[in-house]
Amino acid sequence: MADIINIADLLAQRIQALTPADLAELLRRQDDGDIIGVDEAAAELGVHPNSLRRAAVAWGVPHRRMGTEWRFSRKRLREWVRSGKTTPQ
């Protein structure tokens, strides 16, 4: 459990460190190609893919699992970032 909280703290720090320009750029990106894998989602959030996987369930980061594949919607990630839900649920 401590690992999840440490990862969650790291994710919160990275999200809170986004400058207004970074956030604006993230929100401006077009929705074509909306569904992305864990590597691209993690890159957009500035965290390691393993950190995103571990925190996704604990933090309610919107995602879907298809077998062993993790999928994220850019649009839903943006909404999640804007919502400020940066604490474990």
Order of alpha helices (4+ residues) and beta strands (2+ residues): alpha-alpha-beta-alpha-alpha-beta-beta-alpha
